[in-house]
Amino acid sequence: MNGEWKAHIAHMRGAMQLLRIRGLKQFDNPRSEKIFRIFKAAIQMRLFTLNSVTSSDFDYLEIDIYKDENEFVPSETGKNASAFFLKTARHLEITKHALQKFSLQPESKALAAELDQLLYEGMCLDAGMLRWSEQEPGWSMMPVQGNVIGTMWALYPFHARHYFYSFWVFLYWLRFLVARIKLYETLMAVVKVKKSSAYNSGEHSSKFTHYESRIESFTRIIQMTANDLIGLTAYALGDVSNTGHFLSAPSGCNPGGGWDEVNVVAVMQLVIPFKVLQRSPYCLPEQRGAIDLAITHIADGFRRQPVIPEFVR
């Protein structure tokens, strides 16, 4: 594990310890309670993103960090996205422990059946989110409408595919997309273990065809979802408006007023998911290259200088 990854994990452990130290006094007034809710959501997101079904970095944690008793979401659609995220996080933890037990007792039919059930439950989780953003107006992830010609994104159209009506909708979509990738990485681990077990027990070749088909299907879903994440880069940087039009030009001097201010919260939410995708064995080489470019775009975004309008010079 490289130093950067260790630093991310150490940061998460420290943040969780700080919340524990603050204890119940953080619920004494509305402001401190709001800070708790924001911090907990951020910790959940980063912890979940850094965790994996094969890692042991967070084995000491209790699954109750993913309970939703402290969640407050005013929209039913947002609530569904948060519920999917939390259920997927708990599913990952339960599956991790089930795989650990199965590795010690590979002949156990009960443990094999438990893995089959977890595979089924995971697929049902995803199926339950079909068209989830269409329940209320304004929640869809939409294709960018503006003309890319004349903007820096003409060189990187892969990074400027989607936009939202609201920054808050973006945050819920980010939760959903990250959770979907982690869900299918978890299901992939289960299928691979089942495939290996079938081989060792001499099961019929049709089983292998079934498992191979699942692996191909899950890989495609991960890659498609990764494309959606990469396509949010321009919007997160503030270069696509909430109407789907571009705000920047190659020189950074837009006649309409120059660069928009970089949305620090939005772009920082993308960094760790991008770092995780860089390490994923399921992403295509061109996707890893696009992620490298996206991280570069984000770093460049923080170095932008606002354009001073002529009338104030």
C-alpha positions in Angstrom: 0.0 0.0 0.0 1.5 3.4 -1.0 2.0 6.3 1.4 -0.9 8.3 -0.1 -3.4 5.5 0.6 -2.1 5.0 4.1 -2.6 8.8 4.7 -6.2 8.6 3.5 -6.9 5.7 5.9 -5.1 7.4 8.8 -7.2 10.6 8.1 -10.4 8.6 8.3 -9.5 6.9 11.5 -8.6 10.2 13.1 -11.9 11.8 12.0 -14.0 8.9 13.4 -12.1 9.1 16.7 -12.8 12.9 16.9 -16.5 12.2 16.6 -16.3 9.6 19.3 -14.5 11.9 21.6 -17.1 14.7 21.2 -19.7 12.2 22.4 -23.3 13.2 23.1 -22.4 16.8 23.7 -22.4 17.4 20.0 -26.2 17.1 20.1 -26.6 19.9 22.6 -27.4 22.5 20.1 -28.6 22.6 16.4 -25.3 24.0 15.1 -23.1 21.2 16.6 -25.7 18.6 15.6 -25.6 19.9 12.0 -21.8 19.7 12.0 -22.1 16.1 13.3 -24.4 15.2 10.4 -22.1 16.7 7.8 -19.0 15.1 9.3 -20.7 11.7 9.6 -21.9 11.8 6.0 -18.4 12.8 4.8 -16.8 10.0 6.9 -19.3 7.5 5.6 -18.5 8.4 2.0 -14.8 8.3 2.3 -14.7 5.2 4.5 -17.0 3.3 2.2 -15.0 4.4 -0.9 -11.7 3.4 0.7 -13.0 0.1 2.0 -13.3 -3.0 -0.1 -14.5 -6.5 0.3 -10.9 -7.9 0.3 -9.3 -5.3 2.6 -8.7 -5.5 6.3 -7.9 -1.9 7.0 -11.2 -1.2 8.7 -12.0 -4.6 10.2 -12.1 -3.1 13.7 -15.1 -0.9 12.8 -18.7 -1.7 13.7 -21.2 -1.7 10.9 -23.4 0.7 12.8 -21.5 3.6 11.3 -23.7 3.0 8.3 -27.0 3.2 10.3 -29.2 6.0 9.1 -30.8 7.1 12.4 -29.0 10.5 12.0 -29.9 11.0 8.4 -32.2 13.8 7.5 -33.1 14.1 3.8 -36.0 16.4 2.9 -36.6 14.7 -0.5 -37.9 11.2 -1.0 -35.6 10.7 -4.0 -32.6 11.8 -2.0 -33.6 9.6 0.8 -33.7 6.6 -1.6 -30.2 7.4 -2.8 -28.9 7.6 0.8 -30.7 4.4 1.7 -29.1 2.6 -1.2 -25.7 3.9 -0.2 -26.1 2.8 3.4 -27.5 -0.6 2.5 -24.7 -1.2 0.0 -22.1 -0.3 2.7 -23.7 -2.7 5.1 -23.9 -5.4 2.4 -20.2 -5.0 1.7 -19.3 -5.5 5.4 -21.5 -8.5 5.7 -20.2 -10.0 2.5 -16.6 -9.4 3.6 -17.1 -11.4 6.8 -19.0 -14.2 4.9 -16.1 -14.5 2.4 -13.6 -14.7 5.3 -15.7 -17.5 6.9 -16.0 -19.4 3.6 -12.3 -19.2 3.0 -11.8 -21.2 6.3 -14.6 -23.7 5.5 -14.9 -24.0 1.7 -16.8 -27.3 2.0 -19.6 -25.7 4.1 -22.9 -25.8 2.2 -24.4 -23.4 4.6 -21.7 -20.8 4.0 -22.0 -21.4 0.2 -25.7 -20.8 0.5 -25.1 -17.6 2.5 -22.9 -16.3 -0.4 -25.6 -17.1 -2.9 -28.1 -15.2 -0.8 -25.8 -12.2 -0.6 -25.3 -12.3 -4.3 -29.0 -12.3 -4.8 -29.6 -9.5 -2.3 -26.9 -7.3 -3.9 -28.5 -7.7 -7.4 -31.9 -6.9 -5.9 -30.4 -3.7 -4.3 -29.3 -2.5 -7.7 -32.5 -3.5 -9.4 -34.5 -1.6 -6.8 -32.8 1.6 -8.0 -34.0 1.4 -11.6 -35.1 4.9 -12.6 -34.7 6.1 -9.0 -34.1 9.7 -10.1 -37.4 10.0 -12.0 -39.6 10.0 -9.0 -39.4 13.8 -8.6 -38.6 16.5 -11.1 -35.1 17.9 -11.2 -33.3 14.8 -10.0 -32.1 13.4 -13.4 -28.5 13.3 -14.6 -28.7 15.1 -17.9 -26.4 15.2 -21.0 -24.5 18.5 -21.4 -26.4 20.6 -23.9 -24.0 23.4 -24.7 -21.6 23.5 -27.6 -18.2 22.2 -26.5 -16.4 24.0 -29.4 -14.3 26.9 -28.1 -13.9 25.5 -24.6 -11.0 23.4 -23.2 -13.5 20.5 -22.9 -13.4 20.1 -26.7 -10.1 18.3 -26.1 -11.6 16.3 -23.2 -15.3 15.6 -24.1 -15.2 12.4 -22.0 -15.0 14.6 -18.9 -17.9 16.9 -19.8 -20.9 14.6 -20.3 -23.4 15.3 -17.5 -24.9 18.1 -15.5 -27.6 18.6 -12.8 -30.1 21.3 -12.0 -28.6 21.5 -8.5 -25.3 21.0 -6.8 -27.1 19.0 -4.0 -28.5 16.6 -6.6 -24.9 16.1 -7.8 -23.9 15.0 -4.3 -26.7 12.4 -4.1 -25.9 11.1 -7.5 -22.2 10.9 -6.5 -23.3 8.7 -3.5 -25.3 6.5 -5.8 -22.6 6.1 -8.5 -19.9 5.3 -6.0 -22.1 2.8 -4.1 -23.0 1.1 -7.4 -19.4 0.6 -8.3 -18.6 -0.8 -4.8 -21.6 -3.0 -4.9 -20.6 -4.7 -8.1 -17.0 -5.0 -7.0 -18.3 -6.8 -4.0 -20.6 -9.1 -6.1 -17.6 -9.8 -8.4 -15.6 -11.0 -5.4 -18.5 -13.4 -4.5 -18.8 -14.7 -8.1 -15.1 -15.3 -8.3 -15.0 -17.3 -5.1 -18.0 -19.3 -6.2 -16.3 -20.0 -9.5 -13.1 -21.2 -7.8 -15.1 -23.4 -5.5 -17.0 -24.9 -8.3 -13.8 -25.7 -10.1 -12.2 -27.3 -7.0 -15.3 -29.5 -6.4 -15.5 -30.6 -10.0 -18.9 -29.2 -10.8 -20.3 -29.2 -14.4 -18.8 -26.8 -17.0 -22.2 -25.1 -17.4 -21.5 -23.6 -13.9 -18.3 -21.9 -15.2 -20.2 -20.5 -18.2 -22.7 -19.0 -15.8 -20.1 -17.5 -13.6 -18.1 -16.1 -16.6 -21.3 -14.5 -17.9 -21.9 -12.9 -14.5 -18.3 -11.6 -14.4 -18.6 -10.0 -17.9 -21.9 -8.4 -17.0 -20.7 -7.0 -13.7 -17.5 -5.7 -15.3 -19.5 -3.8 -18.0 -21.7 -2.3 -15.2 -18.6 -1.1 -13.3 -17.1 0.4 -16.5 -20.4 2.2 -17.5 -20.8 3.6 -14.0 -17.1 4.7 -14.0 -17.8 6.6 -17.3 -20.6 8.5 -15.6 -18.3 9.5 -12.8 -15.6 10.7 -15.1 -18.2 12.6 -17.1 -19.0 14.8 -14.0 -15.6 16.4 -14.0 -16.4 19.6 -15.9 -19.7 20.1 -13.9 -17.9 19.6 -10.6 -15.3 22.2 -11.6 -18.0 24.7 -12.3 -17.4 24.8 -16.1 -20.9 23.6 -16.9 -23.9 25.6 -15.6 -27.1 24.3 -14.1 -28.6 24.7 -17.5 -26.0 22.4 -19.2 -24.0 25.1 -21.0 -20.2 25.7 -20.8 -18.8 28.6 -18.9 -15.2 28.6 -19.9 -12.9 29.2 -22.9 -9.4 28.0 -23.6 -7.8 31.2 -22.3 -10.0 31.3 -19.2 -11.5 34.5 -20.4 -15.2 34.0 -21.0 -16.9 37.1 -22.4 -19.7 36.4 -20.0 -17.4 37.1 -17.0 -14.6 34.6 -17.0 -14.1 31.4 -15.0 -16.8 30.5 -12.5 -15.5 30.0 -9.0 -14.4 26.4 -8.5 -16.8 24.5 -6.4 -14.3 23.2 -3.8 -16.8 20.8 -2.2 -17.9 19.3 -5.4 -14.4 18.6 -6.9 -13.0 17.3 -3.6 -15.9 14.8 -3.5 -14.6 13.4 -6.8 -10.9 12.9 -5.8 -11.1 9.8 -3.6 -13.5 7.9 -5.9 -11.2 8.7 -8.8 -8.2 7.4 -6.8 -10.1 4.2 -6.1 -11.0 3.8 -9.7 -7.3 4.2 -10.6 -6.7 1.0 -8.5 -9.7 -0.9 -9.8 -8.8 -4.0 -11.9 -12.1 -3.6 -13.8 -11.6 -0.2 -15.4 -10.3 0.0 -18.9 -6.8 1.4 -19.6 -8.4 4.4 -21.4 -10.6 5.0 -18.3 -7.5 5.1 -16.1 -6.0 7.6 -18.5 -9.1 9.7 -18.3 -9.1 9.6 -14.5 -5.5 10.7 -14.5 -6.5 13.7 -16.7 -9.5 14.4 -14.5 -7.3 14.6 -11.4 -5.0 17.0 -13.3 -8.0 19.1 -14.3 -9.0 19.3 -10.6 -5.5 20.3 -9.5 -5.5 23.0 -12.3 -8.9 24.2 -11.2 -7.5 25.2 -7.8 -4.8 27.3 -9.5 -7.2 29.3 -11.6 -7.1 33.1 -11.1 -10.4 34.9 -11.4 -10.7 37.3 -14.4 -11.1 40.9 -13.3 -13.7 42.7 -15.5 -12.5 45.7 -17.4 -14.8 48.1 -15.5 -13.0 47.5 -12.2 -9.5 47.7 -13.5 
